[in-house]
């Protein structure tokens, strides 16, 4: 009995210390409460889960390995474009409505505001991949690719063939892939690339002893940078399933959105790639003007104002999350959101509710059928909350909608890799493009309205009148939102 009491006392002390660590290390109150409840209600297993998934063991290492050298690189770039960025913000081209948002992104992320960008909106893989192949074939000095999912299929091999061809021409080609999302590449595509002169590197390589923790900190970015002038960013990975023009047995229609950029907006995508490359490879690339051709050296393009936002587990602040909240607060007329995984934070929910109560039209497009039952159940709890305040939610039924976009009024378009969920805001490396352009915003609105024509609008009264057991289940699953 004495030993039993002693063990109970020691276990109680251990639980107390772990809870103290949760409170000290976890910034989100909701997330901290979820961990604490799990630790208390599920003895031992709850603590094992927290130490496996809840602690960012790598944050300090990520800073040490990425940012020491990269801060020097960043400062050189920023010094070249600081005045240029300020001129853009002060010009009549920049909508005053979003100057605060642009300043936030610049102050927190050092990402400059850039003008004279040619921006092309690409819908689905059948529009993206022909543009990518053409741009790759026209490369003159360097090609940089960074992807979460890259598959060994028709599309993947079409791009690999071009990369090998360009490498043999003497062009610098670097290929970076997430070791979890693209785990099937090691014995085929990676071998082909390295044997033919393409430099490759896995991002945050997974090892068995660290698998449980490392699965959290994935590189979810989709970036291509060519010659420091042309770039691609958005939600479309490299895989046949993102194309609806292939007769490959994939019957599911895949709806997604990407951007092609030409101009100085490519600067920050290039910087983001180099930071990630320096972290995950054995190289330490330094500032070289060939990677960052200055606006003065480019042919003048009458184009759009663009700002790139990136953030991840190594960021001081969750900048993508902040930028979305600020964008919502900037709205005056309407907000149109597309997200395949809609598990917003309390602050985002509050921002949407406040927008509804101010008379702003809020429309949200989500998948009719999610690829995760748990995610779908958690998301439905959020539907219930915002439907009560007048938001309109549409379920996409033509196939699976994977696009991550937002349109504010008819002036701001946001396209990127970040879902509207905790994982994208806190655990993954993500990147979005903020396009301050009525032209692109209207194009995205046209695409959004077209998507709504293949969607079913949720009847708010019928939804709220569902049996209480459905609401209870969804609210229970919502408690797990920080882990989904």
Residue pairs with C-beta under 8 A, 6 or more apart in sequence:
11 43
14 47
15 39
15 40
15 47
18 39
18 47
18 50
19 36
19 39
19 40
22 32
22 35
22 36
22 39
22 50
22 54
23 32
23 36
25 55
26 32
26 35
26 54
28 345
28 422
28 426
28 482
30 345
30 346
30 481
30 482
31 422
31 426
31 482
34 479
34 480
34 481
34 482
34 483
35 46
35 50
35 54
35 482
37 479
38 46
38 49
38 50
39 46
39 47
39 50
40 46
42 49
52 212
52 213
53 212
53 213
53 216
53 483
55 213
56 216
56 217
56 313
57 213
58 204
58 213
58 214
58 217
58 313
59 313
59 314
62 279
62 313
62 314
63 314
65 278
65 279
66 275
66 276
66 278
66 279
66 314
67 275
67 314
69 278
69 284
69 286
70 271
70 274
70 275
70 278
72 287
73 271
73 274
73 275
73 286
73 287
74 110
74 271
76 287
77 267
77 271
77 287
77 292
78 110
78 112
80 292
80 294
81 112
81 114
81 264
81 267
81 294
81 295
82 112
84 112
84 114
84 264
84 295
85 106
85 112
85 113
85 114
88 94
88 113
88 114
88 115
88 305
89 99
89 102
89 103
89 113
91 115
93 115
93 305
94 102
94 113
94 305
94 436
95 411
95 412
95 436
97 330
97 332
97 409
97 411
98 327
98 330
98 411
98 412
98 436
100 326
100 330
101 323
101 326
101 327
101 330
101 434
102 113
102 307
102 434
102 436
104 322
104 323
104 326
105 111
105 307
105 309
105 319
105 323
105 434
106 112
106 113
106 307
108 316
108 317
108 319
108 322
109 309
109 310
109 311
109 315
109 319
111 268
111 307
111 308
111 309
111 310
112 264
112 267
112 268
112 307
113 305
113 307
114 263
114 264
114 265
114 267
114 295
114 305
114 306
114 307
115 264
115 303
115 304
115 305
116 263
116 264
116 295
116 298
116 300
116 301
116 302
116 303
117 261
117 262
117 263
117 264
117 265
117 301
117 303
117 304
117 305
117 306
118 261
118 262
118 263
118 301
118 303
118 304
119 259
119 260
119 261
119 303
119 304
119 306
119 435
119 437
119 440
120 131
120 259
120 260
121 257
121 259
121 415
121 440
121 443
121 444
121 447
122 128
122 131
122 232
122 234
122 236
122 257
122 258
122 259
122 260
123 255
123 256
123 257
123 447
124 236
124 242
124 243
124 244
124 254
124 255
124 256
124 257
125 155
125 236
125 239
125 240
125 242
125 243
125 244
125 245
125 254
125 256
126 243
126 244
126 245
127 258
128 232
128 234
128 236
128 242
128 258
128 260
129 155
129 158
129 159
129 243
131 232
131 260
132 159
132 224
132 232
133 158
133 159
133 162
135 224
135 226
135 230
135 232
135 260
136 143
136 159
136 162
136 163
136 166
136 224
136 226
137 162
137 165
137 166
138 226
139 166
139 171
139 226
139 227
140 171
140 227
141 171
141 172
141 227
141 228
141 290
142 171
142 172
142 173
142 174
142 225
142 226
142 227
142 228
142 290
142 291
143 163
143 166
143 171
143 172
143 173
143 174
143 224
143 225
143 226
144 174
144 176
144 223
144 224
144 225
144 226
144 270
144 273
144 274
144 277
145 159
145 163
145 174
145 175
145 176
145 223
145 224
146 176
146 177
146 203
146 219
146 221
146 222
146 223
146 224
146 272
146 273
146 276
146 277
147 176
147 177
147 178
147 181
147 182
147 221
147 222
147 223
147 237
147 238
148 178
148 181
148 182
148 218
148 219
148 220
148 221
148 222
148 237
148 417
149 178
149 181
149 182
149 237
149 238
149 239
150 156
150 177
150 181
150 182
150 185
150 189
150 237
150 238
150 239
151 182
151 184
151 237
151 238
151 239
151 240
152 184
152 185
152 188
152 189
153 239
153 240
153 248
154 240
154 246
154 248
155 238
155 239
155 240
155 242
155 243
155 246
156 189
156 238
156 239
156 240
157 189
159 238
160 189
160 192
160 193
163 173
163 175
163 193
163 198
164 192
164 193
164 196
164 197
164 198
166 173
167 173
167 196
167 197
167 198
168 196
168 197
172 199
173 197
173 198
173 199
174 198
174 199
174 200
174 201
174 273
174 277
175 193
175 198
175 199
175 200
175 201
176 200
176 201
176 202
176 203
176 219
176 273
176 276
176 277
176 280
176 281
177 185
177 190
177 200
177 201
177 202
177 203
178 202
178 203
178 204
178 218
178 219
178 220
179 202
179 203
179 204
179 205
179 206
180 204
180 206
180 214
180 215
180 218
181 218
181 219
181 220
181 237
182 202
183 206
190 200
193 200
194 200
199 281
199 283
201 277
201 280
201 281
202 280
203 218
203 219
203 276
203 279
203 280
203 429
204 214
204 217
204 218
204 219
204 280
205 280
206 214
206 215
207 214
216 313
216 427
217 312
217 313
217 427
217 428
217 429
218 427
218 428
218 429
219 276
219 312
219 428
219 429
220 417
220 418
220 424
220 428
220 429
220 430
221 233
221 272
221 276
221 310
221 417
221 429
221 430
221 431
222 232
222 233
222 234
222 235
222 236
222 237
222 258
222 417
222 431
223 231
223 232
223 233
223 269
223 272
223 273
223 431
224 231
224 232
224 233
225 231
225 266
225 269
225 270
225 273
227 293
228 266
228 267
228 270
228 290
228 291
228 292
228 293
229 262
229 263
229 266
229 293
229 298
230 260
230 261
230 262
230 266
231 260
231 261
231 262
231 265
231 266
231 269
231 270
232 258
232 259
232 260
232 261
233 258
233 259
233 261
233 269
233 308
233 415
233 416
233 417
233 431
233 432
233 433
234 256
234 257
234 258
234 259
234 404
234 415
234 416
234 417
234 433
235 256
235 257
235 258
235 402
235 403
235 404
235 405
235 415
235 416
235 417
236 242
236 256
236 257
236 258
236 402
240 246
240 248
240 250
241 250
241 252
241 254
242 254
242 256
242 402
243 254
244 253
244 254
252 399
252 400
253 398
253 399
253 400
254 399
254 400
254 402
255 396
255 398
255 399
255 400
255 401
255 402
255 403
255 451
256 401
256 402
256 403
257 338
257 403
257 404
257 405
257 415
257 444
257 447
258 415
259 415
259 433
259 435
261 269
261 306
261 433
262 301
262 303
263 295
263 298
263 301
263 303
263 306
264 295
264 298
265 306
265 307
265 308
265 433
267 292
268 307
268 308
268 310
269 308
269 431
270 291
270 292
271 292
272 308
272 310
272 431
274 285
274 291
276 429
277 283
277 285
278 284
278 285
285 291
304 435
304 436
304 437
304 439
304 440
305 435
305 436
305 437
306 433
306 434
306 435
306 436
306 437
307 433
307 434
307 436
308 431
308 432
308 433
308 434
309 319
309 320
309 323
309 416
309 431
309 432
309 433
309 434
310 319
310 320
310 429
310 430
310 431
310 432
311 317
311 318
311 319
311 320
311 321
311 429
311 430
312 428
312 429
312 430
313 426
313 427
313 428
313 429
314 429
318 425
318 426
320 416
320 418
320 424
320 425
320 430
320 431
320 432
321 345
321 348
321 425
321 426
323 414
323 432
323 434
324 348
324 406
324 414
324 420
325 347
325 348
325 351
327 406
327 408
327 412
327 414
327 434
328 335
328 348
328 351
328 352
328 355
328 408
329 351
329 354
330 408
330 412
331 355
331 360
331 408
331 409
332 360
332 409
333 360
333 361
333 409
333 410
334 360
334 361
334 362
334 363
334 407
334 408
334 409
335 352
335 355
335 360
335 361
335 362
335 363
335 406
335 407
335 408
336 363
336 364
336 365
336 406
336 407
336 444
336 445
336 448
337 362
337 363
337 364
337 365
337 405
337 406
337 420
338 364
338 365
338 366
338 401
338 403
338 404
338 405
338 406
338 448
338 451
339 364
339 365
339 366
339 404
339 419
339 420
339 421
340 366
340 367
340 370
340 400
340 401
340 402
340 403
340 404
340 419
341 370
341 372
341 375
341 379
341 419
341 420
341 421
341 423
341 424
341 484
342 364
342 366
342 379
342 382
342 383
342 419
342 420
342 421
343 375
343 378
343 379
343 382
343 420
343 421
343 422
343 481
343 484
344 352
344 382
344 420
344 421
345 422
345 425
348 420
349 382
349 385
349 386
352 362
352 386
352 389
352 391
353 385
353 386
353 389
353 391
355 362
356 362
356 386
356 389
356 390
356 391
357 389
357 390
361 392
362 386
362 390
362 391
362 392
363 391
363 392
363 393
363 394
363 448
363 452
364 386
364 391
364 392
364 393
364 394
365 393
365 394
365 396
365 401
365 448
365 451
365 452
365 455
366 379
366 393
366 394
366 395
366 396
366 401
367 376
367 395
367 396
367 400
367 401
368 395
368 396
368 397
368 455
368 456
369 376
369 400
370 376
370 379
371 400
372 484
374 477
374 480
374 484
375 421
375 484
377 473
377 474
377 477
377 478
378 474
378 477
378 478
378 480
378 481
378 484
380 470
380 474
381 471
381 474
381 475
381 477
381 478
382 478
383 393
383 458
383 463
384 463
384 464
384 471
384 474
386 393
387 393
387 458
387 460
387 463
387 464
388 460
388 464
392 457
392 458
393 457
393 458
394 451
394 452
394 455
394 456
394 457
394 458
395 455
395 456
395 457
395 458
396 451
396 454
396 455
397 454
397 455
397 456
398 451
398 454
398 455
401 451
403 415
404 415
404 416
404 417
404 418
404 419
404 420
404 432
405 413
405 414
405 415
405 444
405 448
406 412
406 413
406 414
407 413
407 414
407 441
407 444
407 445
407 448
408 414
408 441
409 441
410 438
410 441
410 442
410 445
411 436
411 437
411 438
411 441
412 434
412 435
412 436
412 441
413 434
413 435
413 437
413 440
413 441
413 443
413 444
414 432
414 433
414 434
414 435
415 432
415 433
415 435
415 444
416 430
416 431
416 432
416 433
417 424
417 430
417 431
417 432
418 424
418 425
418 428
418 430
418 431
418 432
421 481
421 484
422 481
422 482
422 483
422 484
423 484
424 430
426 482
435 441
